[in-house]
Amino acid sequence: MNGPSQFCAAAFEQQVAEMFDAAERCPAAMQALARCDTEVRAPIIGIIYDSWSEKDTEKTKRWACNALAARAQLKKDHPSWPDLPVRAGELHQLQWDLSREDARLHILLMYALSLSYHHWDPQHPSFRDFVCSAMADKRTPHTIRENEELKKEFPPVPIVKLFRATEDIRFLYWCGSKMTASFKAEQAFDKARASGASVEAAREAGRRAYREILSIQ
C-alpha cells in the first residue's frame, strides 16, 4: 500500500487564504453580511461555511488545502487521467449525469466521492490502491470490474477495505481506521446489550472496542 500523499496541504495555505478572503469580500457575500448572514460558499470545495466562526473557517480552509493536495497528487501519479473533481456541485452533477458505460469516469468519481467523504484526509489511500481494491470488490459495478483497460492498469487486488457509505450502490468508499473502529464499537455495544448488560455498561464496551481498534491501526 502506498503511503500518505506526497503533496503537503500546507503548500496551498497562502493560495487558499487569498481565495477565502476574496470570497468573503465579494459583492454577494457583503450583501448577505448586511442582512446578518455570515454564510459563505467556500472556494475550491464549494461547501457553505460560517465566515464569522474562526473554528468553522479554519476547518474549511484545511479541507480546501487537502483537496488541492489530493488533486495535485493524482495529476502527478496519473497524468493521463482527468483532474480530480473536488467541488460539491460538480460532484453532485457528475453523479447525476454519470453513464453506466463510462467506467473511467465512474471509478474516478468513486475515488473523488470517497476523498470528499473523508474531507480529503491525507491518509486516504492512493488512487492506485483504491482502484485496485475496487476492481477486486464484487460490489463494484461490473462495467468497471470487466473493463479490460482498467484491469490492465489496475490489477484487482484487495489492498484497502471499502464500504457503502450511502444508499447509492454505484459507489464504494474507503473504510478508514476510525470508521472500522466505529463499526467494532457498535458490534461490541449490541453484543453487550444482548447479553443483558446495562446501556452504560454496553457503551463502555463499545468505547473499549473503539480504543482497541485505533491502538492497533
C-alpha positions as CSV (number, residue, x, y, z in Angstrom):
1,M,0.0,0.0,0.0
2,N,1.3,3.4,-0.9
3,G,2.0,5.9,1.9
4,P,0.1,9.2,2.6
5,S,0.1,11.9,-0.1
6,Q,3.5,13.3,-1.0
7,F,1.9,16.7,-1.5
8,C,1.7,18.7,1.7
9,A,-1.6,20.5,2.2
10,A,0.4,23.3,3.9
11,A,1.9,24.2,0.5
12,F,-1.5,25.6,-0.6
13,E,-2.3,27.6,2.6
14,Q,-1.4,31.0,1.1
15,Q,-3.4,30.4,-2.1
16,V,-6.4,29.1,-0.1
17,A,-6.3,32.0,2.3
18,E,-6.3,34.5,-0.5
19,M,-9.2,32.8,-2.2
20,F,-11.2,32.6,1.0
21,D,-10.6,36.3,1.7
22,A,-11.8,37.2,-1.8
23,A,-14.9,35.0,-1.4
24,E,-15.8,36.8,1.9
25,R,-15.3,40.2,0.3
26,C,-17.2,39.6,-3.0
27,P,-20.4,41.6,-3.5
28,A,-22.8,38.7,-2.8
29,A,-21.1,37.9,0.5
30,M,-21.0,41.6,1.5
31,Q,-24.7,41.9,0.7
32,A,-25.5,38.8,2.7
33,L,-23.5,40.1,5.6
34,A,-25.5,43.3,5.6
35,R,-28.5,41.1,6.3
36,C,-26.6,39.4,9.2
37,D,-26.0,36.3,7.0
38,T,-22.4,35.2,7.6
39,E,-22.6,32.1,5.5
40,V,-20.2,32.0,2.5
41,R,-19.6,29.4,-0.2
42,A,-16.1,28.1,0.1
43,P,-13.7,28.3,-2.8
44,I,-12.4,25.1,-4.3
45,I,-14.7,22.7,-2.5
46,G,-17.9,24.6,-2.8
47,I,-19.4,23.9,0.7
48,I,-21.1,26.5,2.9
49,Y,-19.2,27.7,6.0
50,D,-19.8,30.4,8.7
51,S,-17.3,33.1,7.9
52,W,-17.7,34.6,11.4
53,S,-16.7,31.3,13.1
54,E,-13.0,31.0,13.3
55,K,-13.2,27.3,14.0
56,D,-15.5,26.6,11.0
57,T,-13.4,28.8,8.7
58,E,-10.1,27.2,9.6
59,K,-11.6,23.8,9.3
60,T,-13.0,24.6,5.9
61,K,-9.7,26.1,4.7
62,R,-7.9,23.0,5.9
63,W,-10.2,20.8,3.8
64,A,-9.7,23.0,0.8
65,C,-5.9,22.7,1.2
66,N,-6.3,18.9,1.5
67,A,-8.4,18.9,-1.7
68,L,-5.8,20.8,-3.7
69,A,-3.1,18.4,-2.4
70,A,-5.1,15.4,-3.4
71,R,-5.8,16.8,-6.9
72,A,-2.0,17.6,-7.4
73,Q,-1.1,14.1,-6.2
74,L,-3.5,12.4,-8.7
75,K,-2.1,14.6,-11.6
76,K,1.4,13.6,-10.6
77,D,0.8,9.9,-10.3
78,H,-1.6,9.5,-13.2
79,P,-1.1,12.4,-15.7
80,S,-3.3,10.8,-18.4
81,W,-6.4,10.9,-16.1
82,P,-8.7,13.9,-15.8
83,D,-8.4,16.4,-13.0
84,L,-9.8,15.2,-9.7
85,P,-13.2,16.8,-9.1
86,V,-13.5,18.3,-5.6
87,R,-16.2,20.9,-5.8
88,A,-19.5,19.8,-4.2
89,G,-21.7,21.0,-7.0
90,E,-19.5,19.3,-9.6
91,L,-19.5,16.0,-7.7
92,H,-23.3,16.1,-7.5
93,Q,-23.7,16.9,-11.2
94,L,-21.3,14.1,-12.2
95,Q,-23.3,11.6,-10.1
96,W,-26.5,12.8,-11.8
97,D,-25.1,12.6,-15.3
98,L,-22.9,9.5,-15.0
99,S,-23.3,7.0,-17.8
100,R,-23.1,3.3,-16.7
101,E,-20.8,2.7,-19.7
102,D,-18.2,5.3,-18.7
103,A,-16.1,3.1,-16.5
104,R,-13.1,5.5,-16.2
105,L,-15.2,8.5,-15.2
106,H,-17.2,6.2,-12.8
107,I,-14.1,5.0,-10.9
108,L,-12.6,8.5,-10.8
109,L,-15.9,9.8,-9.4
110,M,-16.0,6.9,-6.9
111,Y,-12.5,7.9,-5.7
112,A,-13.4,11.6,-5.6
113,L,-16.5,10.9,-3.5
114,S,-14.5,8.8,-1.1
115,L,-12.0,11.6,-0.7
116,S,-14.7,14.1,-0.2
117,Y,-16.5,11.9,2.4
118,H,-13.2,11.9,4.4
119,H,-12.6,15.6,3.8
120,W,-9.6,14.7,1.6
121,D,-7.8,13.2,4.6
122,P,-4.0,12.9,3.7
123,Q,-4.2,9.3,5.0
124,H,-6.7,8.3,2.3
125,P,-5.4,5.5,0.1
126,S,-3.8,6.5,-3.2
127,F,-5.8,6.3,-6.4
128,R,-4.0,3.1,-7.4
129,D,-4.6,1.3,-4.1
130,F,-8.2,2.4,-4.1
131,V,-9.0,1.4,-7.7
132,C,-7.2,-1.9,-7.4
133,S,-9.3,-2.6,-4.3
134,A,-12.5,-1.6,-6.1
135,M,-11.6,-3.8,-9.0
136,A,-11.4,-6.7,-6.6
137,D,-14.6,-6.0,-4.8
138,K,-17.7,-7.8,-6.1
139,R,-19.9,-4.9,-5.0
140,T,-18.2,-2.7,-7.6
141,P,-20.4,-2.4,-10.8
142,H,-19.5,-5.0,-13.4
143,T,-19.0,-2.3,-16.0
144,I,-15.9,-1.3,-14.0
145,R,-14.7,-4.7,-13.0
146,E,-14.9,-6.1,-16.5
147,N,-13.3,-3.1,-18.2
148,E,-10.2,-4.5,-19.8
149,E,-8.2,-1.2,-19.8
150,L,-8.9,-0.7,-16.1
151,K,-7.9,-4.3,-15.3
152,K,-4.6,-3.9,-17.1
153,E,-3.8,-0.6,-15.4
154,F,-5.2,-1.5,-12.0
155,P,-5.0,-5.3,-11.4
156,P,-7.7,-6.4,-9.0
157,V,-6.1,-6.7,-5.5
158,P,-8.0,-6.1,-2.2
159,I,-5.4,-3.7,-0.8
160,V,-7.7,-1.5,1.3
161,K,-11.1,-2.0,2.9
162,L,-14.1,-0.4,1.2
163,F,-17.8,0.0,2.3
164,R,-21.0,1.6,1.1
165,A,-21.5,5.0,2.9
166,T,-24.7,5.9,1.1
167,E,-27.7,4.2,-0.5
168,D,-26.3,4.7,-3.9
169,I,-25.0,1.2,-4.8
170,R,-22.8,2.5,-7.6
171,F,-20.2,3.8,-5.2
172,L,-17.9,2.4,-2.6
173,Y,-15.9,4.4,-0.1
174,W,-12.7,3.9,1.8
175,C,-13.2,2.4,5.3
176,G,-10.6,4.2,7.3
177,S,-9.4,3.2,10.8
178,K,-11.9,5.4,12.6
179,M,-14.7,4.0,10.5
180,T,-13.6,0.4,11.3
181,A,-13.4,1.4,15.0
182,S,-16.9,2.8,14.9
183,F,-18.3,-0.4,13.3
184,K,-16.5,-2.5,16.0
185,A,-17.8,-0.3,18.8
186,E,-21.4,-0.7,17.5
187,Q,-20.9,-4.5,17.4
188,A,-19.5,-4.5,21.0
189,F,-22.4,-2.4,22.2
190,D,-25.0,-4.7,20.6
191,K,-23.3,-7.8,21.9
192,A,-23.1,-6.4,25.4
193,R,-26.8,-5.4,25.4
194,A,-27.8,-8.8,24.0
195,S,-26.0,-10.5,26.9
196,G,-28.0,-8.4,29.4
197,A,-25.6,-5.6,30.1
198,S,-27.0,-2.1,31.1
199,V,-26.9,0.7,28.5
200,E,-24.0,2.3,30.3
201,A,-22.0,-0.9,30.5
202,A,-22.7,-1.6,26.8
203,R,-21.5,1.9,26.0
204,E,-18.3,1.3,27.9
205,A,-17.8,-2.0,26.0
206,G,-18.2,0.0,22.8
207,R,-15.7,2.7,23.9
208,R,-13.2,0.0,24.8
209,A,-13.6,-1.7,21.4
210,Y,-13.2,1.7,19.6
211,R,-9.9,2.5,21.5
212,E,-8.5,-1.0,21.0
213,I,-9.1,-0.9,17.2
214,L,-7.4,2.5,16.9
215,S,-4.5,1.5,19.0
216,I,-3.5,-1.3,16.5
217,Q,-4.0,0.7,13.3
